[in-house]
Amino acid sequence: MPKGRKILILSAAMGAGHDGVAAELGRRLAAEGVEAEVVDILRLLPLGLGSSLRRGYGWMIRSAPWLYAAIYKIFFVSERAPSTSPLTLLAAGPLRELVRLRAPEAVVSTFHLAAQVTGHLRERDRLTVPSVVIVTDFAAHRLWLHPGNDRYLCGDAVTALTVAEATGRPAFCHAPLVRPEFLKPDADTARAGARARERLGIPDGDRPVLVSAGAWGVGRVEETARVLAASGRYLPVVLCGRSDRLLRRLRDAGTGLALGWCDDMPDVFAAAYAMVDNAAGLTCREAFAAGVPVVSYRPIAGHGRDGALAMARSGLSVYARNAAELIEALDRLDGTPERARMIARGAALFSAASAESLLGRPPG
């Protein structure tokens, strides 16, 4: 991308995945001399609605997943849902003003509400700069899709094809936007794994299995940890994100290891035998970069379940429907061709063009 450019990146602090993608894109653009500003689209909503939306979503996925599942079915995937939500209209005016003040040469969305707002404005000629959407989900639900956006960047070929057919807009595959530290040479991986084992006190011969609970520490991860520990073959290492409550409960229970927010996740991945995931988000792409096979189990409602199924259909992961299937899936990954195939498919995602290079691609 030519230097001297200014890009506005729209994200949302719904967990850490959207912000993580936005931050990495911003870092890469800055390294190329491009001025990149990341803005939370929820902050553009009036009357504190963005904060209320974030709190409500967090409460639902923790305490009422059935309610989120119903909302997801009605508004995110149903073809009968309204084409434009009130939130889109409420954020449209503030975004137009922000673009006027910042004068970027393009707007990039990493959250579906942002994609709806930019598509709405572009379709009505009220956004004068190109709009690019980076789809961070493995299963692109309806709210990602708006024909007003100029182009879409997707993390895999199946999603790109689906998006192009649904919107009629160009959709390209891009290499996952993960920090470069996750892509280690084999020798560095061995050293990093040894460091992590020593720091965490993991004995030689134990097979640590990461259990991902996302930044908010959600889902039935305590049950997952008990299943792994009861097998006698795997040491659960639960990634509690920023949930101090989950961290305390797991440490009190003494079921494997429980980790709070980690700044050395590339090292932790290097020590892992596999990862059990429940959200199909950025952490999965980090696992693919690190060469760690992924098993989906008890995914969170809505986009989590759809994303887990999409990953499994692409051969990137295994979807375990019960405890017995979880242990069987992990057993099959012990130095087998299946493990090698899964790791190879994950690594192949990174052979696609970089997202930052596709931002500067000519229209069409």
VEXDO-369131 format. One record per atom (N, C-alpha, C): residue in three letters; x, y, z. Coordinates in pm, whole numbers, plus 50000, padded with zeros to 5 digits. Example, Ala and Ser with C-alpha at 12.3 -4.5 7.8 and 13.67 -1.06 7.14 Angstrom:
<rs>
Ala513194943150780/Ala512304955050780/Ala513204967050780/Ser512854977550708/Ser513674989450714/Ser512905000350787/
</rs>
This chain:
<rs>
Met500844988050000/Met500005000050000/Met500885012550000/Pro500615022249915/Pro501435034149909/Pro501465041550043/Lys502615048150070/Lys502735055750193/Lys501945068650183/Gly501775075250301/Gly501035087650304/Gly499545085950313/Arg499115073650336/Arg497685071050342/Arg497195071050485/Lys495915073350502/Lys495285073350632/Lys494075064050625/Ile494005054450720/Ile492945044450722/Ile492215045250856/Leu490905044850852/Leu490085044250972/Leu489595029950988/Ile489895023851102/Ile489495009951130/Ile488405010051236/Leu487275003951204/Leu486135003351296/Leu486074989551359/Ser486134988951492/Ser486094976351565/Ser485004977051670/Ala485024967651765/Ala484104967751878/Ala484674958951987/Ala484634963752110/Ala485174956152223/Ala484144946152272/Met483794936852184/Met482924925552219/Met483824913452233/Gly484334910952354/Gly485414901452369/Gly486694908352324/Ala487664900452276/Ala488934906352233/Ala489244903652086/Gly488444895252018/Gly488764891051883/Gly488734902151781/His487644909951780/His487534920751681/His488624931251702/Asp488864934651830/Asp489904944351861/Asp491284938851829/Gly491474925851850/Gly492774919851819/Gly493104920551671/Val492114917651588/Val492294918651442/Val492564933151403/Ala491794942351458/Ala491964956551426/Ala493344961451468/Ala493794957351587/Ala495094961851637/Ala496224956551551/Glu496144943951510/Glu497214938251427/Glu497234944751290/Leu496064947251232/Leu496024954251104/Leu496634968251120/Gly496274975151228/Gly496834988251251/Gly498344987951267/Arg498864977851336/Arg500314976651354/Arg501004974751220/Arg500444966151136/Arg501064963451006/Arg501014975850916/Leu499894982850919/Leu499794994850837/Leu500785005550885/Ala500905006951017/Ala501845016751071/Ala503275013451029/Ala503595000451023/Ala504934996450981/Ala505215000250835/Glu504145002050757/Glu504295006150617/Glu504195021350599/Gly504115028350712/Gly504015042850704/Gly502615047950685/Val501615039450705/Val500205043450691/Val499665047450827/Glu499015058650835/Glu498395062850960/Glu497075055250977/Ala496995047251084/Ala495815038951107/Ala495235042251244/Glu493955045651247/Glu493265048551372/Glu492155038351393/Val492125032351513/Val491105022551547/Val490045029351634/Val488795028051594/Val487675034151666/Val486645023351698/Asp486135023351820/Asp485085013951861/Asp483745019351810/Ile483105011951720/Ile481845016451661/Ile480765018151769/Leu480865010551878/Leu479855011551983/Leu479915025152052/Arg481075031552051/Arg481205044652113/Arg480525055652031/Leu480185052451907/Leu479495062251823/Leu477995062151847/Leu477495052151918/Leu476065051751948/Leu475745061652058/Pro474615068752048/Pro474285078952148/Pro473765073052279/Leu473755081452382/Leu473095078352510/Leu473635065952580/Gly474895062652554/Gly475485051152619/Gly474955037752572/Leu474295037652455/Leu473715025152406/Leu474775014652378/Gly475955018952334/Gly477015009352305/Gly477445001652428/Ser477605008852539/Ser477985002252665/Ser476884992852712/Ser475644997052696/Ser474514988352735/Ser474464975952648/Leu474734977552519/Leu474744966152428/Leu475834956252466/Arg477014961352500/Arg478124952752540/Arg477794945152668/Arg477264952252767/Arg476904945652893/Arg475804935352872/Gly474814938752790/Gly473724929452766/Gly474184916752697/Tyr475064918352598/Tyr475594906652528/Tyr476414898052624/Gly477254904552706/Gly478044896952803/Gly477174889252900/Trp476094895552948/Trp475204888653041/Trp474534876752973/Met474094878552849/Met473394867652780/Met474294855452760/Ile475514857452712/Ile476344845652683/Ile476824838952811/Arg476824846552924/Arg477204840353051/Arg476004833653118/Ser474874840653121/Ser473754836453206/Ser472504832053131/Ala472334836353007/Ala471114832752932/Ala471464829952787/Pro472294819752762/Pro472674816852623/Pro471474813452535/Trp470424808152594/Trp469214805052517/Trp468604817652457/Leu468714829052532/Leu468174841652482/Leu469014846752366/Tyr470334845952380/Tyr471194850252269/Tyr470964841452147/Ala470784828552169/Ala470534819452057/Ala469274823451982/Ala468244827552056/Ala467004831751992/Ala467194844751915/Ile467894854351975/Ile468154867051906/Ile468984864751782/Tyr469984856251792/Tyr470844853151678/Tyr470024846951565/Lys469134837751600/Lys468314831151498/Lys467384840951429/Ile466804850151504/Ile465804859451449/Ile466454870751370/Phe467524876551426/Phe468064888851368/Phe469364886651289/Phe470124876151320/Phe471424874451256/Phe471374865251134/Val470504855351136/Val470514845751026/Val469184844450953/Ser468104849451009/Ser466814848250943/Ser466724857850824/Glu466214852950713/Glu466004861350595/Glu464814870850613/Arg464034868650717/Arg462864877150741/Arg463194889050831/Ala464424889750879/Ala464804900650968/Ala464824913950893/Pro464614925150961/Pro464684938250895/Pro466034940250827/Ser466034946950712/Ser467284948850639/Ser468214958750707/Thr467654968050784/Thr468444978050854/Thr467964979050998/Ser468874978151094/Ser468494979051234/Ser468544993551280/Pro467824996851386/Pro467905010451441/Pro469315014451481/Leu470125004751526/Leu471505007851565/Leu472305013151446/Thr472055007551328/Thr472745012251208/Thr472445026851183/Leu471175030551194/Leu470795044351168/Leu471345053751275/Leu471425049051400/Leu471915057451508/Leu473415060151496/Ala474155050651442/Ala475615052351429/Ala476005059251300/Ala475095060051203/Ala475445065151070/Ala475885079751075/Gly475115088151143/Gly475465102351150/Gly476805104851217/Pro477045099151336/Pro478355101051400/Pro479515095851316/Leu479305084851241/Leu480395079951157/Leu480685089651043/Arg479655095050981/Arg479865104950874/Arg480675116850927/Glu480345121351047/Glu481075132651104/Glu482515128851135/Leu482725116851185/Leu484095112251214/Leu484925111551087/Val484345106350981/Val485055105550853/Val485365119550801/Arg484445128850819/Arg484695142550775/Arg485875148650849/Leu485955145950980/Leu487025151651060/Leu488365144951035/Arg488365131851021/Arg489625124351006/Arg490115124050862/Ala489205124950768/Ala489525124550624/Ala490395112550586/Pro489955100250620/Pro490715088450577/Pro490505085650429/Glu491385077550374/Glu491215073550234/Glu490395060850221/Ala490165054150333/Ala489315042150333/Ala488875039350476/Val487765032350488/Val487265027750618/Val487235012550615/Val487795006350719/Val487854991750730/Val487074987350853/Ser486154978150836/Ser485324973250947/Ser485754959250988/Thr485884957051119/Thr486174943651170/Thr485054938751262/Phe483894945451257/Phe482744941551338/Phe481494943151252/His480534934451269/His479404934051177/His478534946551183/Leu478364952651300/Leu477574965051304/Leu478254975851221/Ala479564976651229/Ala480294986451148/Ala480084983751000/Ala480084970950962/Ala479854967350822/Ala478474971750775/Gln477484970750862/Gln476134975250827/Gln476084990450811/Val476774997550900/Val476745012150895/Val477445017150769/Thr478635011950741/Thr479375016550622/Thr478635012750494/Gly478075000750489/Gly477324996650371/Gly476105005450349/His475405008450457/His474225017150450/His474605030850393/Leu475705036550443/Leu476115049850398/Leu476645049650255/Arg477415039550220/Arg477955038850084/Arg476845037249982/Glu475855029250017/Glu474755026749925/Glu473975039549894/Arg474005048749987/Arg473265061349971/Arg474185073049936/Asp475425069949900/Asp476405080249861/Asp476645090249973/Arg476565085450098/Arg476825094250212/Arg478175091350276/Leu478885081650225/Leu480255078950265/Leu481095079650139/Thr481975089250133/Thr482655092350007/Thr483955084649987/Val484355076450084/Val485595068750071/Val485245053850066/Pro486115045450008/Pro485815031149999/Pro485665024650136/Ser484805014650140/Ser484555006950262/Ser484964992450241/Val485844987550326/Val486314973650321/Val485904966750450/Val485384954650439/Val484954946950557/Val485864934850572/Ile486454933350690/Ile487204921350724/Ile486304912550810/Val485884901350756/Val484964892250827/Val485784883950924/Thr485554885851054/Thr486354878951154/Thr485754865651197/Asp484534862651153/Asp483894849851188/Asp484164839451080/Phe484134826751120/Phe484254815851025/Phe482934813450951/Ala481844817551011/Ala480534816450946/Ala479964830550938/Ala479884835950817/Ala479464849950799/Ala477944850850805/His477414855350917/His475964856750929/His475484869150853/Arg474174870850847/Arg473554881050762/Arg474024895250794/Leu474314898150921/Leu474664911750958/Leu476054915950911/Trp476874906350867/Trp478134910050805/Trp477924915250663/Leu476804911650603/Leu476644912950459/Leu475824925250421/His476434934150345/His475714945750294/His476284949050157/Pro475444949550054/Pro475944951949919/Pro476504965949896/Gly476314974949993/Gly476874988249977/Gly478364988949998/Asn478934979150070/Asn480374979150093/Asn481124976049964/Asp482334981349952/Asp483094979949828/Asp483704966149810/Arg484224960349919/Arg484824947149909/Arg484884940650047/Tyr485074927450044/Tyr485154919550166/Tyr486454911650166/Leu487054910550283/Leu488224902050303/Leu487854891250403/Cys488074878650363/Cys487634867250442/Cys488814858050472/Gly488724850950583/Gly489834842650626/Gly489924829150560/Asp488954825350478/Asp489014812450408/Asp488194813350281/Ala488444803950190/Ala487824804350056/Ala486314802150061/Val485854793450149/Val484424790650157/Val483654803150200/Thr484154810050302/Thr483494822250347/Thr483524832850238/Ala484644834250167/Ala484744844150060/Ala483714841549951/Leu483544828849914/Leu482564825549811/Leu481144828649858/Thr480844825049982/Thr479524827650039/Thr479214842550042/Val480194850450085/Val480004864850096/Val479814871049957/Ala480624866949861/Ala480514872549725/Ala479144869449665/Glu478654857249684/Glu477354853549630/Glu476214861249699/Ala476364863649829/Ala475284870249903/Ala475234885249879/Thr476384891449855/Thr476424906049843/Thr476584910949700/Gly477124902349612/Gly477454906849478/Gly478674915749474/Arg479424916249582/Arg480614924449591/Arg481864915649589/Pro483014920949548/Pro484244912949547/Pro484594908349688/Ala485004895949700/Ala485434890249829/Ala486724882549806/Phe487734885649884/Phe489064879649868/Phe489474872349994/Cys490274861949977/Cys490864854950092/Cys492094862650139/His492274863250269/His493484869450324/His494064860450432/Ala495344861550454/Ala495984854150562/Ala495494859550695/Pro495234850750793/Pro494714855350922/Pro495574866150985/Leu494924875751045/Leu495614886951109/Leu495964883251253/Val497064876051268/Val497564872651400/Val498954878751417/Arg499344880551540/Arg500664886151568/Arg501764876951515/Pro502834882451463/Pro503884874251402/Pro504544864551500/Glu504454867351631/Glu505094858651729/Glu504504844551729/Phe503284843151679/Phe502664829851677/Phe503254821051567/Leu503854826951466/Leu504414819551353/Leu505904817351378/Lys506214807751462/Lys507604805251501/Lys508234794351415/Pro509534795451383/Pro510264783851327/Pro510274772351426/Asp510464760251378/Asp510384748351464/Asp511324749151583/Ala512564753751561/Ala513524754351670/Ala513074764151778/Asp512544775651735/Asp512044785451831/Asp510834780151907/Thr509994772351837/Thr508824766451902/Thr509234757152015/Ala510254748851992/Ala510714739552095/Ala511224747152218/Arg511994757552195/Arg512524765452308/Arg511394772552383/Ala510434778152306/Ala509314785152368/Ala508464775552450/Gly508234763552397/Gly507464753652470/Gly508134749652600/Ala509444748252597/Ala510184744652718/Ala510084755852822/Arg510164768252776/Arg510024779652869/Arg508664779552935/Ala507624777452855/Ala506274777652909/Ala506044766153006/Arg506514754452973/Arg506364742953064/Arg507034745653198/Glu508224751553191/Glu508934754453316/Glu508194764953397/Arg507734775553330/Arg507034786153402/Arg505744781253465/Leu505014772653394/Leu503714767953442/Leu503824755753532/Gly505014749953540/Gly505194737953624/Gly504564725553565/Ile504604724153432/Ile504044712453365/Ile505114701653358/Pro504894690253422/Pro505914679653423/Pro506154674153282/Asp507374669453259/Asp507684662553134/Asp506784650253122/Gly506274647953003/Gly505404636452979/Gly503934639752987/Asp503574650653056/Asp502174654853060/Asp501784661052926/Arg500524659052887/Arg500034664752762/Arg499044676052795/Pro499544688452797/Pro498654699652829/Pro497714702852713/Val496444703952744/Val495424707652647/Val494844721052689/Leu495004731152604/Leu494444744252634/Leu492934743852621/Val492254750552712/Val490794751852708/Val490504766752699/Ser490044771152582/Ser489854785352557/Ser488464789852600/Ala488424800552678/Ala487144806252724/Ala486954820452674/Gly487794824952581/Gly487674838452529/Gly488094848852630/Ala488084861352590/Ala488524872152677/Ala487614873552799/Trp486334869852784/Trp485394871552894/Trp485244859152980/Gly485924848352947/Gly485844836253029/Gly484464830253033/Val483894827452915/Val482514822852908/Val482444808452858/Gly481264802652876/Gly481034789052828/Gly481214778652939/Arg481014766252901/Arg481034755352999/Arg482444749453010/Val483394758253035/Val484794754053034/Val485164746153159/Glu484474748553269/Glu484764740653390/Glu484404725953367/Glu483294723753300/Glu482914710053264/Glu483964703853173/Thr484434711553076/Thr485464706552983/Thr486724702753060/Ala487144711153154/Ala488334708153233/Ala488164695153312/Arg486974693153369/Arg486734680753445/Arg486814668453355/Val486254669653236/Val486304658253142/Val487734654753107/Leu488534664853078/Leu489934662353043/Leu490704656253160/Ala490504661853279/Ala491234656753396/Ala490804642553429/Ala489514639653416/Ala489014626253450/Ala489544615553357/Ser489944619553236/Ser490484609653142/Ser491804603853190/Gly492534611653270/Gly493844607253315/Gly494924608353210/Arg494574613453093/Arg495544614152983/Arg495904628352943/Tyr495144638152992/Tyr495384651852951/Tyr495334661353071/Leu496194671353066/Leu496234681553170/Leu495494693853117/Pro494324697053172/Pro493614709053125/Pro494324721753170/Val494524730853075/Val495084744053104/Val494044754153056/Val493264759253147/Val492134767753111/Val492584782253097/Leu492304788052981/Leu492604802052955/Leu491384810252996/Cys491454816453113/Cys490294823053171/Cys490084837153120/Gly490954841853032/Gly490814855452982/Gly490914865553095/Arg489974874953097/Arg489984885353201/Arg488954882553311/Ser488464870153318/Ser487454866653419/Ser488144861953547/Asp488264870953643/Asp488854867153772/Asp487974857153846/Arg486664858153825/Arg485754848853893/Arg485984834553846/Leu486104832553715/Leu486374819253662/Leu487734814353709/Leu488714823153710/Leu490054819453754/Leu490034814553898/Arg489324821653986/Arg489254817454126/Arg488534804054141/Arg487434802454069/Arg486684789854082/Arg487534777854041/Leu488234779153929/Leu489034768053880/Leu490214765053972/Arg490844775554023/Arg491974773254114/Arg491504767154245/Asp490344771354291/Asp489794765254413/Asp489454750654390/Ala488954747554270/Ala488594733654239/Ala489814724854219/Gly490944730754181/Gly492164722954161/Gly492124713754040/Thr491324717553939/Thr491204709453818/Thr492194714453714/Gly493374708453709/Gly494384712653614/Gly494934726353647/Leu495314733853545/Leu495854747253560/Leu494854757453511/Ala494824768953575/Ala493964779953532/Ala494834792353516/Leu494774798453398/Leu495594810153368/Leu494724822253346/Gly495164833653399/Gly494504846253370/Gly494954851353235/Trp494764864353211/Trp495144870253083/Trp496644868453061/Cys497014862652949/Cys498414859252922/Cys499004868352815/Asp500184873852843/Asp500894881652741/Asp501874873052662/Asp502074860552708/Asp503024851652639/Asp502314839852574/Met501134842652515/Met500374831852454/Met501144824152346/Pro502004830352266/Pro502774822252170/Pro503594811352238/Asp504174814252355/Asp504914803952428/Asp503984793252483/Val502824797452534/Val501854787752588/Val501384778352477/Phe501104783752360/Phe500724775152247/Phe501834765352213/Ala503074769852221/Ala504204761152185/Ala504314749152278/Ala503754750252398/Ala503804739152494/Ala502604729852485/Ala501604733552404/Ala500324726552405/Ala500294714452313/Tyr499584704352356/Tyr499294692452273/Tyr498144695552177/Ala497144702752225/Ala495974706352144/Ala495234717452216/Met494194722652152/Met493334732652216/Met491884728652199/Val491114730052306/Val489674728252302/Val489054742252305/Asp488254745452205/Asp487754758952187/Asp486234759052187/Asn485654770752225/Asn484194771652226/Asn483654783952156/Ala484494791252079/Ala484014803652019/Ala484374805251872/Ala485314797451819/Ala485714798251678/Ala486134812351639/Gly486924818551725/Gly487334832351699/Gly488814833651672/Leu489384844851712/Leu490784847851685/Leu491724837551747/Thr491364832351865/Thr492244822651931/Thr492444810251844/Cys491444806251767/Cys491604794951676/Cys492624798051568/Arg492564810051513/Arg493524813751409/Arg494944814551467/Glu495054818751593/Glu496364818551659/Glu496864804251675/Ala495944795051706/Ala496324780951717/Ala496794775551583/Phe496094779051475/Phe496524774551341/Phe497924779751310/Ala498194792351346/Ala499524798051321/Ala500584790551400/Ala500244786651522/Ala501204779951610/Ala501324764951582/Gly500504759651492/Gly500554745351463/Gly499934736751571/Val498904741951637/Val498214734651745/Val496844730551694/Pro496534717551692/Pro495224713051644/Pro494094717451738/Val492914719751679/Val491784725151753/Val490634715151753/Val490034713251871/Val488804705551885/Val487744714951942/Ser486614716051875/Ser485504724351925/Ser484604715852013/Tyr484234721452130/Tyr483404714052225/Tyr482554724052303/Arg481284721252317/Arg480344729852388/Arg480484744452344/Pro480364747252214/Pro480534761052169/Pro479434770052224/Ile479774782852239/Ile478764792452284/Ile477694793652175/Ala476554798752215/Ala475394799152125/Ala475654808252006/Gly474834806551903/Gly474844815451788/Gly476074814351702/His476814825251690/His477964825451600/His479054815751642/Gly479144812651774/Gly480144803151820/Gly479894789151765/Arg478644784751774/Arg478294771551722/Arg478434771051570/Asp477914781251501/Asp478004781351355/Asp479454781651309/Gly480284789251377/Gly481694789951341/Gly482404776751364/Ala482094770051475/Ala482704757051504/Ala482334746851398/Leu481084746751357/Leu480654737451253/Leu481324740551119/Ala481474753551088/Ala482134757450963/Ala483594753250962/Met484274754951074/Met485674750651082/Met485804735651060/Ala484904728151123/Ala484954713551110/Ala484694709250967/Arg483724715650900/Arg483434712150761/Arg484634714850670/Ser485434724850704/Ser486624728150624/Ser487824719350660/Gly487664710450756/Gly488764701850796/Gly489824708750880/Leu489484720650932/Leu490434728051015/Leu490394723651160/Ser489334717151200/Ser489164713151339/Ser488284700851345/Val488074695951466/Val487144685051492/Val486044690351583/Tyr484804686651553/Tyr483674690851636/Tyr483254678851721/Ala483434679951852/Ala483074669251944/Ala481724672352007/Arg480784663251993/Arg479414665752040/Arg479164661152183/Asn480054653352239/Asn479904649052378/Asn481284646152435/Ala481314642852565/Ala482594640852633/Ala483394629352573/Ala482694618552537/Ala483394607052479/Ala484044610852347/Glu483334618452263/Glu483904622752135/Glu485084632252156/Leu485024640352261/Leu486134649452290/Leu487414641652318/Ile487324631952407/Ile488514624252441/Ile488974615952322/Glu488044610252248/Glu488414602452130/Glu489134611152026/Ala488624623352008/Ala489254632351912/Ala490674635751954/Leu490874638452082/Leu492214641552130/Leu493144629552119/Asp492614617652148/Asp493424605552135/Asp493914603551992/Arg493064607151894/Arg493424605051753/Arg494514614651705/Leu494844624551786/Leu495794634751743/Leu497214631951792/Asp497434620251846/Asp498744617051903/Asp499694612051794/Gly500314621551723/Gly501304617951621/Gly500724610851500/Thr499464613451468/Thr498774606251361/Thr498724614651233/Pro498424608451119/Pro498224616250995/Pro497094626351008/Glu496074623251087/Glu494974632851105/Glu495494645651168/Arg496354644451268/Arg496944656351330/Arg497734664351226/Ala498554657351148/Ala499374664051047/Ala498504671150944/Arg497404664750903/Arg496514671050803/Arg495864683650859/Met495404683150984/Met494764694751044/Met495744706351055/Ile496954703351100/Ile497954713851115/Ile498304719850979/Ala498404711150877/Ala498744715950742/Ala497634724850686/Arg496374721150711/Arg495264729550661/Arg495274743150730/Gly495544743250859/Gly495614756050930/Gly496754764650879/Ala497914758350858/Ala499074765750808/Ala498834771250669/Ala498064764050588/Ala497814768250450/Ala497044781450444/Leu496264784650547/Leu495524797150549/Leu496474809150537/Phe497694807350587/Phe498634818550592/Phe499394820450461/Ser499104812050363/Ser499724813850231/Ser498954823850145/Ala497774828050191/Ala496994837950117/Ala497644851650128/Ala497184860850045/Ala497714874450049/Ala497404880950184/Ser498254890250224/Ser498034897050351/Ser496854906750337/Ala496164908850447/Ala495004917950445/Ala495434932050407/Glu496594936450458/Glu497014950150428/Glu497334952050280/Ser497824941650214/Ser498094942950070/Ser496804943649990/Leu495764936750037/Leu494484936849966/Leu493724949849985/Leu494054957450087/Leu493384970350106/Leu493694979749991/Gly494904978249935/Gly495294987149827/Gly495024981849689/Arg494314970649682/Arg494014964749551/Arg493034973549474/Pro493224974749343/Pro492294982949264/Pro490874977949276/Pro489884986649266/Pro488474982549279/Pro488084971849178/Gly487074963949215/Gly486544953849125/Gly487034940049156/
</rs>
